[in-house]
């Protein structure tokens, strides 16, 4: 393969990767917009029905009990919204990471092939320089892999923390609503 063919192939690959990245970004934006609209619609509908219920309260105790019981579904929906945003973001990040890893792998393969070709036509004694460049590439790839693994671990920890915080918030609101109902009964 000639040098110009290699450049042409690399350019095509780069354009395809850029298009894939753009499609991934647009798909994620579309999912996020849908989530936002559905959540806004749901909260608006709930707000209207909650307002009607509050206006129908006959006394202060009923009003307080209604407020406590109506807060729980709203908090649960907001927690679900937060989880949805996080899931969309995490999926987009994963997809983008896969695309970038694929591109990096292709670049490394092409670079290695170019180095091997250069080593064959290089003057005697240059094999040390080629080996040094290959060693530097291997070290860079190893560093990238380590950073990538660390980033994945951070993402897993963040996901666990988001899930725990969401669950704790929903449980706290549920406990508060239950306590309000118990006060009303007593």
MDAnalysis code that builds the backbone (N, CA, C; Angstrom):
import MDAnalysis as mda
import numpy as np

u = mda.Universe.empty(558, n_residues=186, atom_resindex=np.repeat(np.arange(186), 3), trajectory=True)
u.add_TopologyAttr("name", ["N", "CA", "C"] * 186)
u.add_TopologyAttr("resid", np.arange(1, 187))
u.add_TopologyAttr("resname", ["UNK", "UNK", "UNK", "UNK", "UNK", "UNK", "UNK", "UNK", "UNK", "UNK", "UNK", "UNK", "UNK", "UNK", "UNK", "UNK", "UNK", "UNK", "UNK", "UNK", "UNK", "UNK", "UNK", "UNK", "UNK", "UNK", "UNK", "UNK", "UNK", "UNK", "UNK", "UNK", "UNK", "UNK", "UNK", "UNK", "UNK", "UNK", "UNK", "UNK", "UNK", "UNK", "UNK", "UNK", "UNK", "UNK", "UNK", "UNK", "UNK", "UNK", "UNK", "UNK", "UNK", "UNK", "UNK", "UNK", "UNK", "UNK", "UNK", "UNK", "UNK", "UNK", "UNK", "UNK", "UNK", "UNK", "UNK", "UNK", "UNK", "UNK", "UNK", "UNK", "UNK", "UNK", "UNK", "UNK", "UNK", "UNK", "UNK", "UNK", "UNK", "UNK", "UNK", "UNK", "UNK", "UNK", "UNK", "UNK", "UNK", "UNK", "UNK", "UNK", "UNK", "UNK", "UNK", "UNK", "UNK", "UNK", "UNK", "UNK", "UNK", "UNK", "UNK", "UNK", "UNK", "UNK", "UNK", "UNK", "UNK", "UNK", "UNK", "UNK", "UNK", "UNK", "UNK", "UNK", "UNK", "UNK", "UNK", "UNK", "UNK", "UNK", "UNK", "UNK", "UNK", "UNK", "UNK", "UNK", "UNK", "UNK", "UNK", "UNK", "UNK", "UNK", "UNK", "UNK", "UNK", "UNK", "UNK", "UNK", "UNK", "UNK", "UNK", "UNK", "UNK", "UNK", "UNK", "UNK", "UNK", "UNK", "UNK", "UNK", "UNK", "UNK", "UNK", "UNK", "UNK", "UNK", "UNK", "UNK", "UNK", "UNK", "UNK", "UNK", "UNK", "UNK", "UNK", "UNK", "UNK", "UNK", "UNK", "UNK", "UNK", "UNK", "UNK", "UNK", "UNK", "UNK", "UNK", "UNK", "UNK", "UNK", "UNK", "UNK", "UNK", "UNK"])
u.atoms.positions = np.array([
    [0.854, -1.169, 0.000],
    [0.000, 0.000, 0.000],
    [0.904, 1.238, 0.000],
    [0.630, 2.146, -0.916],
    [1.449, 3.350, -1.011],
    [1.110, 4.306, 0.130],
    [1.984, 5.287, 0.300],
    [1.803, 6.267, 1.374],
    [0.508, 7.056, 1.181],
    [0.220, 7.444, -0.069],
    [-1.006, 8.212, -0.322],
    [-2.259, 7.365, -0.050],
    [-2.184, 6.061, -0.338],
    [-3.312, 5.184, -0.032],
    [-3.494, 5.049, 1.479],
    [-2.376, 5.004, 2.208],
    [-2.446, 4.928, 3.671],
    [-3.089, 6.190, 4.251],
    [-2.699, 7.338, 3.712],
    [-3.264, 8.609, 4.167],
    [-4.759, 8.647, 3.856],
    [-5.133, 8.210, 2.660],
    [-6.538, 8.191, 2.254],
    [-7.349, 7.273, 3.166],
    [-6.824, 6.105, 3.457],
    [-7.506, 5.156, 4.340],
    [-7.645, 5.736, 5.746],
    [-6.590, 6.370, 6.231],
    [-6.632, 6.984, 7.565],
    [-7.670, 8.109, 7.611],
    [-7.731, 8.909, 6.560],
    [-8.718, 9.998, 6.507],
    [-10.147, 9.450, 6.493],
    [-10.382, 8.413, 5.700],
    [-11.711, 7.807, 5.658],
    [-12.094, 7.256, 7.031],
    [-11.156, 6.609, 7.663],
    [-11.404, 6.050, 8.990],
    [-11.708, 7.158, 10.000],
    [-10.985, 8.254, 9.906],
    [-11.208, 9.383, 10.818],
    [-12.579, 10.018, 10.595],
    [-12.973, 10.130, 9.340],
    [-14.285, 10.709, 9.030],
    [-15.400, 9.784, 9.529],
    [-15.239, 8.490, 9.332],
    [-16.236, 7.536, 9.818],
    [-16.336, 7.596, 11.340],
    [-15.204, 7.707, 12.008],
    [-15.211, 7.802, 13.469],
    [-15.888, 9.093, 13.922],
    [-15.616, 10.192, 13.231],
    [-16.252, 11.468, 13.583],
    [-17.767, 11.392, 13.388],
    [-18.209, 10.755, 12.315],
    [-19.642, 10.587, 12.094],
    [-20.280, 9.703, 13.165],
    [-19.581, 8.658, 13.545],
    [-20.082, 7.788, 14.605],
    [-20.175, 8.542, 15.926],
    [-19.157, 9.346, 16.225],
    [-19.178, 10.162, 17.442],
    [-20.355, 11.135, 17.412],
    [-20.568, 11.784, 16.273],
    [-21.674, 12.739, 16.148],
    [-23.019, 12.036, 16.307],
    [-23.181, 10.877, 15.686],
    [-24.435, 10.125, 15.820],
    [-24.681, 9.699, 17.268],
    [-23.622, 9.293, 17.948],
    [-23.743, 8.910, 19.354],
    [-24.152, 10.109, 20.198],
    [-23.544, 11.244, 19.945],
    [-23.875, 12.459, 20.700],
    [-25.323, 12.876, 20.438],
    [-25.756, 12.838, 19.188],
    [-27.137, 13.203, 18.864],
    [-28.136, 12.222, 19.469],
    [-27.826, 10.951, 19.436],
    [-28.732, 9.952, 20.026],
    [-28.867, 10.178, 21.529],
    [-27.762, 10.485, 22.176],
    [-27.804, 10.762, 23.614],
    [-28.586, 12.030, 23.913],
    [-28.393, 13.051, 23.098],
    [-29.135, 14.299, 23.278],
    [-30.630, 14.067, 23.073],
    [-30.975, 13.225, 22.101],
    [-32.378, 12.908, 21.852],
    [-32.987, 12.172, 23.043],
    [-32.254, 11.210, 23.597],
    [-32.744, 10.477, 24.767],
    [-32.931, 11.420, 25.954],
    [-31.986, 12.319, 26.141],
    [-32.067, 13.269, 27.249],
    [-33.240, 14.230, 27.058],
    [-33.464, 14.697, 25.847],
    [-34.594, 15.591, 25.578],
    [-35.917, 14.874, 25.829],
    [-36.009, 13.618, 25.408],
    [-37.218, 12.831, 25.649],
    [-37.458, 12.648, 27.138],
    [-36.405, 12.317, 27.865],
    [-36.522, 12.163, 29.315],
    [-36.979, 13.468, 29.957],
    [-36.385, 14.577, 29.534],
    [-36.763, 15.881, 30.094],
    [-38.233, 16.192, 29.828],
    [-38.681, 15.994, 28.603],
    [-40.073, 16.279, 28.264],
    [-41.041, 15.372, 29.014],
    [-40.741, 14.095, 29.072],
    [-41.625, 13.164, 29.781],
    [-41.682, 13.487, 31.269],
    [-40.548, 13.823, 31.852],
    [-40.520, 14.167, 33.273],
    [-41.275, 15.465, 33.527],
    [-41.070, 16.456, 32.684],
    [-41.777, 17.732, 32.846],
    [-43.282, 17.537, 32.720],
    [-43.705, 16.737, 31.742],
    [-45.134, 16.475, 31.551],
    [-45.714, 15.779, 32.782],
    [-45.014, 14.779, 33.264],
    [-45.486, 14.017, 34.415],
    [-45.578, 14.901, 35.663],
    [-44.573, 15.719, 35.886],
    [-44.572, 16.594, 37.065],
    [-45.676, 17.647, 36.938],
    [-45.899, 18.165, 35.752],
    [-46.975, 19.135, 35.554],
    [-48.335, 18.494, 35.836],
    [-48.558, 17.304, 35.312],
    [-49.822, 16.604, 35.561],
    [-50.012, 16.329, 37.045],
    [-48.945, 15.887, 37.697],
    [-49.019, 15.630, 39.140],
    [-49.282, 16.910, 39.922],
    [-48.658, 17.988, 39.496],
    [-48.858, 19.262, 40.187],
    [-50.311, 19.711, 40.116],
    [-50.914, 19.548, 38.974],
    [-52.323, 19.927, 38.814],
    [-53.208, 19.076, 39.716],
    [-53.016, 17.759, 39.678],
    [-53.861, 16.892, 40.513],
    [-53.575, 17.104, 41.995],
    [-52.302, 17.360, 42.361],
    [-51.965, 17.623, 43.760],
    [-52.602, 18.921, 44.240],
    [-52.581, 19.932, 43.395],
    [-53.192, 21.213, 43.761],
    [-54.691, 21.042, 43.976],
    [-55.329, 20.284, 43.109],
    [-56.765, 20.020, 43.277],
    [-57.026, 19.289, 44.591],
    [-56.198, 18.308, 44.899],
    [-56.378, 17.553, 46.143],
    [-56.163, 18.450, 47.357],
    [-55.144, 19.295, 47.311],
    [-54.881, 20.205, 48.433],
    [-56.019, 21.210, 48.612],
    [-56.559, 21.695, 47.516],
    [-57.672, 22.644, 47.601],
    [-58.939, 21.982, 48.147],
    [-59.056, 20.689, 47.998],
    [-60.229, 19.968, 48.493],
    [-60.110, 19.590, 49.970],
    [-58.961, 19.847, 50.579],
    [-58.769, 19.497, 51.999],
    [-59.756, 20.271, 52.860],
    [-60.289, 19.578, 53.866],
    [-61.327, 20.179, 54.693],
    [-60.791, 20.884, 55.929],
    [-59.605, 20.446, 56.405],
    [-59.032, 21.094, 57.589],
    [-57.504, 21.053, 57.501],
    [-56.870, 21.675, 58.493],
    [-55.412, 21.797, 58.487],
    [-54.722, 20.441, 58.612],
    [-55.265, 19.542, 59.429],
    [-54.649, 18.223, 59.584],
    [-54.670, 17.451, 58.263],
    [-55.770, 17.504, 57.583],
    [-55.869, 16.818, 56.299],
    [-54.913, 17.440, 55.289],
    [-54.779, 18.743, 55.337],
    [-53.867, 19.447, 54.442],
    [-52.421, 19.015, 54.686],
    [-52.007, 18.954, 55.957],
    [-50.642, 18.529, 56.304],
    [-50.414, 17.083, 55.882],
    [-51.377, 16.222, 56.136],
    [-51.235, 14.816, 55.749],
    [-51.145, 14.670, 54.233],
    [-51.958, 15.441, 53.527],
    [-51.912, 15.395, 52.060],
    [-50.554, 15.859, 51.537],
    [-50.036, 16.942, 52.105],
    [-48.742, 17.454, 51.656],
    [-47.661, 16.393, 51.809],
    [-47.655, 15.727, 52.957],
    [-46.639, 14.697, 53.189],
    [-46.798, 13.530, 52.221],
    [-48.039, 13.109, 51.982],
    [-48.238, 11.955, 51.100],
    [-47.996, 12.306, 49.637],
    [-48.217, 13.561, 49.273],
    [-48.008, 13.963, 47.887],
    [-46.530, 14.208, 47.568],
    [-45.718, 14.454, 48.577],
    [-44.300, 14.724, 48.349],
    [-43.550, 13.473, 47.904],
    [-43.929, 12.327, 48.441],
    [-43.203, 11.089, 48.142],
    [-43.175, 10.755, 46.649],
    [-44.302, 10.737, 45.943],
    [-44.230, 10.411, 44.512],
    [-43.377, 11.405, 43.715],
    [-43.413, 12.661, 44.114],
    [-42.608, 13.666, 43.415],
    [-41.124, 13.393, 43.612],
    [-40.751, 13.086, 44.840],
    [-39.338, 12.785, 45.112],
    [-38.916, 11.533, 44.362],
    [-39.792, 10.540, 44.327],
    [-39.462, 9.312, 43.597],
    [-39.283, 9.590, 42.102],
    [-40.129, 10.454, 41.549],
    [-39.996, 10.792, 40.126],
    [-38.708, 11.577, 39.872],
    [-38.379, 12.473, 40.782],
    [-37.131, 13.231, 40.621],
    [-35.917, 12.310, 40.749],
    [-35.990, 11.348, 41.648],
    [-34.904, 10.374, 41.781],
    [-34.790, 9.529, 40.512],
    [-35.929, 9.127, 39.970],
    [-35.917, 8.356, 38.721],
    [-35.351, 9.193, 37.577],
    [-35.692, 10.474, 37.563],
    [-35.144, 11.376, 36.545],
    [-33.618, 11.449, 36.667],
    [-33.140, 11.610, 37.886],
    [-31.682, 11.656, 38.105],
    [-31.003, 10.378, 37.645],
    [-31.618, 9.241, 37.960],
    [-31.069, 7.953, 37.494],
    [-31.077, 7.893, 35.970],
    [-32.150, 8.369, 35.361],
    [-32.241, 8.357, 33.901],
    [-31.161, 9.204, 33.256],
    [-30.950, 10.398, 33.799],
    [-29.894, 11.271, 33.270],
    [-28.535, 10.595, 33.419],
    [-28.307, 10.007, 34.578],
    [-27.028, 9.337, 34.812],
    [-26.849, 8.162, 33.845],
    [-27.893, 7.368, 33.641],
    [-27.793, 6.208, 32.745],
    [-27.516, 6.638, 31.309],
    [-28.178, 7.696, 30.869],
    [-27.940, 8.193, 29.508],
    [-26.503, 8.680, 29.380],
    [-26.047, 9.422, 30.370],
    [-24.674, 9.937, 30.339],
    [-23.649, 8.807, 30.376],
    [-23.886, 7.833, 31.237],
    [-22.949, 6.708, 31.344],
    [-22.909, 5.895, 30.049],
    [-24.070, 5.676, 29.448],
    [-24.103, 4.920, 28.185],
    [-23.383, 5.683, 27.079],
    [-23.599, 7.005, 27.030],
    [-22.916, 7.813, 26.011],
    [-21.406, 7.776, 26.227],
    [-20.997, 7.889, 27.478],
    [-19.565, 7.851, 27.773],
    [-18.969, 6.501, 27.379],
    [-19.695, 5.431, 27.659],
    [-19.209, 4.093, 27.295],
    [-19.092, 3.944, 25.781],
    [-20.117, 4.407, 25.064],
    [-20.085, 4.321, 23.602],
    [-18.925, 5.133, 23.025],
    [-18.754, 6.340, 23.538],
    [-17.658, 7.184, 23.051],
    [-16.306, 6.556, 23.371],
    [-16.197, 5.965, 24.540],
    [-14.953, 5.296, 24.915],
    [-14.617, 4.145, 23.986],
    [-15.639, 3.373, 23.616],
    [-15.419, 2.246, 22.690],
    [-14.946, 2.751, 21.329],
    [-15.544, 3.839, 20.872],
    [-15.147, 4.395, 19.572],
    [-13.704, 4.874, 19.628],
    [-13.371, 5.587, 20.690],
    [-12.002, 6.101, 20.815],
    [-10.992, 4.971, 20.973],
    [-11.356, 3.928, 21.722],
    [-10.461, 2.771, 21.858],
    [-10.223, 2.113, 20.509],
    [-11.275, 1.991, 19.725],
    [-11.162, 1.397, 18.398],
    [-10.219, 2.226, 17.522],
    [-10.387, 3.543, 17.568],
    [-9.524, 4.435, 16.781],
    [-8.072, 4.320, 17.241],
    [-7.872, 4.295, 18.550],
    [-6.511, 4.186, 19.078],
    [-5.878, 2.862, 18.659],
    [-6.663, 1.801, 18.687],
    [-6.159, 0.493, 18.267],
    [-5.746, 0.518, 16.797],
    [-6.568, 1.154, 15.967],
    [-6.257, 1.258, 14.534],
    [-4.996, 2.085, 14.309],
    [-4.875, 3.176, 15.038],
    [-3.683, 4.029, 14.919],
    [-2.444, 3.252, 15.324],
    [-2.519, 2.512, 16.422],
    [-1.375, 1.716, 16.877],
    [-0.991, 0.653, 15.862],
    [-2.005, 0.010, 15.275],
    [-1.733, -1.016, 14.269],
    [-1.021, -0.411, 13.057],
    [-1.529, 0.721, 12.586],
    [-0.916, 1.387, 11.437],
    [0.493, 1.882, 11.749],
    [0.669, 2.409, 12.946],
    [1.991, 2.893, 13.345],
    [2.988, 1.752, 13.447],
    [2.544, 0.641, 13.988],
    [3.414, -0.531, 14.102],
    [3.801, -1.056, 12.718],
    [2.818, -1.087, 11.817],
    [3.107, -1.549, 10.453],
    [4.087, -0.597, 9.767],
    [3.901, 0.699, 9.973],
    [4.813, 1.676, 9.376],
    [6.219, 1.536, 9.955],
    [6.314, 1.297, 11.255],
    [7.630, 1.104, 11.869],
    [8.314, -0.156, 11.340],
    [7.544, -1.219, 11.192],
    [8.118, -2.457, 10.660],
    [8.622, -2.250, 9.235],
    [7.835, -1.529, 8.454],
    [8.239, -1.247, 7.071],
    [9.489, -0.376, 7.051],
    [9.528, 0.618, 7.932],
    [10.692, 1.505, 7.994],
    [11.922, 0.739, 8.465],
    [11.736, -0.196, 9.379],
    [12.863, -0.969, 9.899],
    [13.485, -1.842, 8.818],
    [12.676, -2.334, 7.894],
    [13.182, -3.183, 6.826],
    [14.062, -2.408, 5.851],
    [13.711, -1.150, 5.648],
    [14.477, -0.359, 4.691],
    [15.480, 0.572, 5.368],
    [15.565, 0.511, 6.683],
    [16.481, 1.391, 7.424],
    [17.905, 0.846, 7.343],
    [18.867, 1.740, 7.517],
    [20.263, 1.289, 7.493],
    [20.570, 0.395, 8.698],
    [21.648, -0.357, 8.568],
    [22.065, -1.258, 9.640],
    [22.302, -0.475, 10.923],
    [21.929, -1.068, 12.055],
    [22.123, -0.436, 13.351],
    [20.950, 0.411, 13.814],
    [19.986, 0.623, 12.947],
    [18.836, 1.452, 13.336],
    [17.770, 0.646, 14.062],
    [17.996, -0.659, 14.175],
    [17.012, -1.498, 14.854],
    [16.851, -1.111, 16.324],
    [17.890, -0.523, 16.914],
    [17.797, -0.060, 18.305],
    [16.815, 1.102, 18.400],
    [16.867, 2.022, 17.454],
    [15.958, 3.169, 17.461],
    [14.515, 2.713, 17.242],
    [14.322, 1.769, 16.335],
    [12.971, 1.248, 16.074],
    [12.440, 0.552, 17.329],
    [13.292, -0.233, 17.976],
    [12.884, -0.920, 19.206],
    [12.530, 0.094, 20.294],
    [13.276, 1.186, 20.371],
    [12.987, 2.223, 21.363],
    [11.630, 2.878, 21.094],
    [11.328, 3.147, 19.825],
    [10.033, 3.745, 19.477],
    [8.912, 2.766, 19.801],
    [9.099, 1.480, 19.457],
    [8.084, 0.476, 19.769],
    [7.885, 0.361, 21.279],
    [8.966, 0.438, 22.022],
    [8.873, 0.393, 23.482],
    [8.111, 1.601, 24.018],
    [8.349, 2.767, 23.452],
    [7.637, 3.980, 23.878],
    [6.147, 3.856, 23.569],
    [5.815, 3.290, 22.423],
    [4.407, 3.088, 22.063],
    [3.752, 2.107, 23.028],
    [4.462, 1.029, 23.348],
    [3.923, 0.044, 24.290],
    [3.709, 0.669, 25.662],
    [4.636, 1.517, 26.096],
    [4.489, 2.193, 27.389],
    [3.299, 3.156, 27.371],
    [3.125, 3.875, 26.279],
    [1.987, 4.794, 26.153],
    [0.670, 4.020, 26.173],
    [0.637, 2.883, 25.479],
    [-0.574, 2.050, 25.482],
    [-0.867, 1.504, 26.875],
    [0.175, 1.107, 27.575],
    [0.000, 0.605, 28.939],
    [-0.540, 1.702, 29.856],
    [-0.001, 2.915, 29.717],
    [-0.472, 4.040, 30.524],
    [-1.934, 4.345, 30.193],
    [-2.274, 4.313, 28.921],
    [-3.661, 4.552, 28.511],
    [-4.583, 3.503, 29.117],
    [-4.172, 2.238, 29.063],
    [-4.991, 1.169, 29.631],
    [-5.199, 1.367, 31.129],
    [-4.134, 1.764, 31.826],
    [-4.247, 2.002, 33.276],
    [-5.200, 3.148, 33.571],
    [-5.091, 4.225, 32.810],
    [-5.979, 5.376, 33.007],
    [-7.420, 4.977, 32.685],
    [-7.595, 4.211, 31.636],
    [-8.926, 3.763, 31.239],
    [-9.548, 2.883, 32.327],
    [-8.774, 1.969, 32.900],
    [-9.273, 1.111, 33.974],
    [-9.635, 1.949, 35.194],
    [-8.804, 2.921, 35.526],
    [-9.089, 3.787, 36.672],
    [-10.367, 4.592, 36.435],
    [-10.538, 5.093, 35.234],
    [-11.751, 5.858, 34.912],
    [-12.994, 4.980, 35.021],
    [-12.893, 3.736, 34.586],
    [-14.030, 2.815, 34.698],
    [-14.357, 2.535, 36.163],
    [-13.327, 2.398, 37.001],
    [-13.555, 2.168, 38.421],
    [-14.226, 3.380, 39.060],
    [-13.782, 4.569, 38.689],
    [-14.406, 5.791, 39.213],
    [-15.865, 5.855, 38.778],
    [-16.146, 5.498, 37.536],
    [-17.530, 5.504, 37.044],
    [-18.387, 4.497, 37.808],
    [-17.838, 3.323, 38.106],
    [-18.584, 2.320, 38.863],
    [-18.868, 2.810, 40.284],
    [-17.883, 3.451, 40.903],
    [-18.069, 3.994, 42.246],
    [-19.119, 5.097, 42.222],
    [-19.044, 5.971, 41.225],
    [-20.027, 7.053, 41.111],
    [-21.425, 6.482, 40.916],
    [-21.541, 5.442, 40.099],
    [-22.849, 4.827, 39.880],
    [-23.398, 4.246, 41.177],
    [-22.543, 3.578, 41.931],
    [-22.979, 3.017, 43.215],
    [-23.401, 4.122, 44.173],
    [-22.659, 5.220, 44.209],
    [-22.998, 6.342, 45.088],
    [-24.310, 6.999, 44.681],
    [-24.524, 7.179, 43.387],
    [-25.775, 7.770, 42.909],
    [-26.941, 6.865, 43.289],
    [-26.776, 5.573, 43.101],
    [-27.837, 4.625, 43.437],
    [-28.127, 4.640, 44.934],
    [-27.088, 4.656, 45.758],
    [-27.276, 4.678, 47.206],
    [-27.942, 5.975, 47.666],
    [-27.511, 7.097, 47.114],
    [-28.098, 8.384, 47.487],
    [-29.561, 8.457, 47.081],
    [-29.872, 7.952, 45.904],
    [-31.259, 7.946, 45.429],
    [-32.126, 7.089, 46.338],
    [-31.646, 5.905, 46.659],
    [-32.413, 5.009, 47.530],
    [-32.618, 5.628, 48.911],
    [-31.574, 6.235, 49.440],
    [-31.685, 6.857, 50.760],
    [-32.683, 8.002, 50.753],
    [-32.689, 8.795, 49.703],
    [-33.621, 9.913, 49.604],
    [-35.063, 9.414, 49.542],
    [-35.305, 8.417, 48.707],
    [-36.658, 7.867, 48.585],
    [-37.106, 7.252, 49.910],
    [-36.225, 6.541, 50.590],
    [-36.577, 5.936, 51.880],
    [-36.874, 7.009, 52.927],
    [-36.076, 8.082, 52.931],
    [-36.301, 9.155, 53.900],
    [-37.655, 9.819, 53.678],
    [-38.001, 10.052, 52.440],
    [-39.302, 10.669, 52.142],
    [-40.421, 9.702, 52.500],
    [-40.234, 8.419, 52.229],
    [-41.253, 7.423, 52.581],
    [-41.456, 7.377, 54.087],
    [-40.360, 7.412, 54.837],
    [-40.450, 7.397, 56.298],
    [-41.157, 8.640, 56.803],
    [-40.863, 9.769, 56.208],
    [-41.507, 11.022, 56.601],
    [-43.002, 10.978, 56.313],
    [-43.363, 10.442, 55.158],
    [-44.784, 10.334, 54.806],
    [-45.492, 9.371, 55.752],
    [-44.839, 8.268, 56.100],
    [-45.433, 7.313, 57.031],
    [-45.613, 7.933, 58.399],
    [-44.639, 8.720, 58.844],
    [-44.742, 9.378, 60.154],
    [-45.884, 10.382, 60.158],
    [-46.069, 11.078, 59.062],
    [-47.175, 12.048, 58.974],
    [-48.517, 11.337, 59.014],
    [-48.612, 10.200, 58.345],
    [-49.864, 9.441, 58.364],
    [-50.146, 8.922, 59.764],
    [-49.087, 8.482, 60.466],
    [-49.250, 7.965, 61.817],
    [-49.724, 9.071, 62.758],
    [-49.219, 10.290, 62.587],
    [-49.650, 11.411, 63.409],
    [-51.115, 11.728, 63.169],
    [-51.542, 11.617, 61.930],
    [-52.932, 11.912, 61.579],
    [-53.866, 10.911, 62.228],
    [-53.445, 9.630, 62.209],
    [-54.270, 8.586, 62.790],
    [-54.362, 8.771, 64.313],
    [-53.253, 9.162, 64.927],
    [-53.233, 9.336, 66.388],
    [-53.965, 10.567, 66.750],
])
